[in-house]
Structure formats: structure tokens, C-alpha cells
Amino acid sequence: MIAAFPMYDRPELATSWDLLWHYFGEAYGDAPAQLTRDLDVWDIWQSPDLLLAQTCGFPYRSRLKDKVALIGAPDHGIEEAPAGHYRSVIVANKRFEGAKLDTLQDATLAFNEPISQSGWAALWRHFEDKGLRIGPRRQSGAHRESARMVARGDADFAALDIISWKLMRRYDDFTSDLIVVDMTRPTPALPFISARDQDKGRVQNALQDGLQSLTFGQREELFLHGLVSLPQSAYEAVPNPPAP
């Protein structure tokens, strides 16, 4: 079996993610000894040996939902979104200080992936709802690289997963060159999944137990305070955007 938390597993947090996995293993009984950190995310998500991983809502609803078991959504313990949900932060280069969202119409967007909920789908919906156009687009490959591109001036703005943004603010100096312009509406947070033939209840219980074994400070460090049970329909209700 394999397990991974690829979406927020930064080097600075590796010890805490490993500790969560240690506690999961104690509760589960025969889990892999270590997290997998050297495979492509699609290989992880689609593996028949997957015990537990975290994916993005857009890949889940568009390609994975009929192939995996939905374990739950994280309670991030943040004031910007209810438990089980998150949102995107729209950031711009600091030269846009004081500007409103419509100033970014036709500006250059840095986006991580075409199948990203927070980096593309949420932004597309936000601009559609406000009757605004999204201008030229440059794909970065990762939220952190999108933010770097905007900070360098290689792009004008980006939409970032709010947890990724909070971690960047905590660890990355380049965020001093960025300003927050707006936030999108909350949507279901990045789901935890397992292979379809895993014992879903057993995985859920072990993850809950693992989280409760962490200290409050460790849960704060990971922005992971609990597990929320959301139905598949909550993810399916989010509209899919056109390709960037």
C-alpha cells in the first residue's frame, strides 16, 4: 500500500506530516511505514494500492470520483471558510496596491494547472460572476511558482489555494512583493481519498485518531484540525470551467 499528502507537504512540514502518519499507522494497524514522496500525483491517486492521499476537487469530480473512495474533507480551522471548505486568494504584484479586481481584467494570469480548482476553476467562476474577462495566461505548474512569477513581474496576478497562500506567507520571503486583491467563494476543500476497495470506515477512523493524537499546535501548523464528511454531490455541484 502507498500513502501521500502531496498537496501541502512542504519540506518545512515534513516532520509534522510524518508524525500524523505515524499516529495513523498506530490506529490503522498495518499501514505503510513511510509516506510516498517520489511518485507523480496521478500515479498516487490512481494506484490500486492507495491507502490514503489528498487530491484536488477538480481532478476528483472530473476524473477520479468513480475510481476512488471519498474519505472526507479537511477542517482547516480558518476564519475565511467553514469546516470542510476552502477558497482561493487572488494575489497581484505589489504595483497593483489599492487596485480593485476589475483592474486585473486583461492582465496576465499565472495559473498552476488547467485541472486545478483553486488556481483556475474558482478564478474562472469568480470572473464570470462579475462579468470580467481573464486576459493572457501563463501556466506555472504549481501554486508556489505562480506566486513567484507574479512577485517577479513575469505575470500580473494569480489565484492561490488559501492554505498554500498561508504557508507561503509563513515560509517564503517573496510574498512581500504580493498583495491580496480579492477572494473567491468557498468550495469543498481538497478531499482525502483511498482506493475504491479499501475499508473506507477503517481509513476514516484511523485518520481521525491520528489527527486527535497531534497537539493543537501541530494541527495549527498543518492547518488540519479534523475530518469533515462531505458527500460526493458537494464536489459535483462545483461547475467545471473551459480549458484555460
Backbone hydrogen bonds, N-H to C=O, Kabsch-Sander energy under -0.5 kcal/mol:
donor,donor_aa,acceptor,acceptor_aa,energy
2,I,49,D,-2.1
4,A,52,L,-2.0
8,Y,5,F,-0.7
9,D,5,F,-0.6
10,R,8,Y,-2.1
13,L,10,R,-1.5
14,A,11,P,-1.0
17,W,13,L,-2.5
18,D,14,A,-2.6
19,L,15,T,-1.9
20,L,16,S,-2.3
21,W,17,W,-2.3
22,H,18,D,-2.2
23,Y,19,L,-2.4
24,F,20,L,-2.5
25,G,21,W,-2.6
26,E,22,H,-2.0
27,A,23,Y,-1.9
28,Y,24,F,-2.9
29,G,25,G,-2.7
36,T,3,A,-3.6
37,R,35,L,-0.5
44,I,40,D,-1.9
45,W,41,V,-3.1
46,Q,42,W,-1.9
47,S,44,I,-1.2
50,L,47,S,-1.6
51,L,2,I,-3.2
52,L,2,I,-1.0
53,A,193,I,-1.9
54,Q,4,A,-0.6
55,T,191,P,-2.6
60,Y,56,C,-2.1
61,R,57,G,-2.6
62,S,58,F,-2.2
63,R,59,P,-2.3
64,L,59,P,-1.7
64,L,60,Y,-0.6
65,K,60,Y,-2.4
67,K,64,L,-2.7
68,V,64,L,-1.3
69,A,194,S,-3.1
71,I,69,A,-0.7
71,I,192,F,-2.8
72,G,192,F,-1.2
73,A,228,V,-3.2
75,D,226,G,-2.5
76,H,74,P,-0.8
81,A,78,I,-0.7
84,G,74,P,-1.0
85,H,82,P,-1.9
86,Y,187,T,-2.3
89,V,160,L,-3.1
90,I,88,S,-0.5
90,I,182,D,-3.0
91,V,89,V,-0.8
91,V,158,A,-2.6
92,A,179,I,-2.5
93,N,156,D,-1.9
94,K,177,D,-2.1
96,F,93,N,-2.6
97,E,94,K,-1.7
99,A,96,F,-2.8
103,T,100,K,-1.8
104,L,101,L,-2.2
105,Q,102,D,-1.2
106,D,133,R,-0.8
107,A,104,L,-2.2
109,L,136,P,-3.3
110,A,157,F,-2.6
111,F,109,L,-0.5
111,F,138,R,-2.2
116,S,113,E,-1.5
120,W,116,S,-1.1
121,A,116,S,-2.4
122,A,117,Q,-3.4
124,W,120,W,-2.9
125,R,121,A,-2.2
126,H,122,A,-2.2
127,F,123,L,-2.7
128,E,124,W,-2.5
129,D,125,R,-2.8
130,K,126,H,-1.2
131,G,128,E,-1.4
132,L,127,F,-2.9
135,G,107,A,-0.6
135,G,133,R,-0.5
138,R,109,L,-2.9
140,S,111,F,-2.9
141,G,111,F,-0.5
141,G,112,N,-1.3
146,S,142,A,-2.3
147,A,143,H,-2.5
148,R,144,R,-2.1
149,M,145,E,-2.6
150,V,146,S,-2.1
151,A,147,A,-2.5
152,R,148,R,-2.5
153,G,149,M,-0.9
154,D,149,M,-2.3
155,A,149,M,-1.1
156,D,108,T,-2.2
157,F,108,T,-1.8
158,A,91,V,-2.3
159,A,110,A,-0.5
160,L,89,V,-2.8
160,L,158,A,-0.5
162,I,87,R,-2.3
165,W,161,D,-2.7
166,K,162,I,-2.3
167,L,163,I,-2.3
168,M,164,S,-2.4
169,R,165,W,-2.7
170,R,166,K,-1.5
171,Y,167,L,-2.2
172,D,168,M,-3.1
173,D,171,Y,-0.6
175,T,172,D,-1.3
176,S,173,D,-2.0
177,D,174,F,-2.0
178,L,175,T,-1.8
179,I,92,A,-2.6
181,V,90,I,-3.1
181,V,179,I,-0.5
182,D,90,I,-1.2
184,T,88,S,-2.2
187,T,86,Y,-2.3
189,A,84,G,-2.5
192,F,72,G,-3.1
193,I,53,A,-3.0
194,S,69,A,-1.8
195,A,50,L,-2.3
196,R,67,K,-0.9
198,Q,195,A,-1.9
200,K,198,Q,-1.3
203,V,199,D,-2.2
204,Q,200,K,-2.7
205,N,201,G,-2.5
206,A,202,R,-2.1
207,L,203,V,-2.3
208,Q,204,Q,-2.6
209,D,205,N,-2.6
210,G,206,A,-2.5
211,L,207,L,-2.4
212,Q,208,Q,-2.2
213,S,209,D,-1.3
214,L,210,G,-0.7
214,L,211,L,-0.9
219,R,215,T,-2.2
220,E,216,F,-2.5
221,E,217,G,-2.2
222,L,218,Q,-1.7
223,F,219,R,-0.7
223,F,220,E,-0.7
224,L,219,R,-2.4
225,H,75,D,-3.3
226,G,75,D,-0.7
228,V,73,A,-3.6
230,L,228,V,-0.9
234,A,231,P,-1.3
235,Y,231,P,-0.7
235,Y,232,Q,-0.9
236,E,232,Q,-2.1
237,A,233,S,-1.6
238,V,235,Y,-1.3
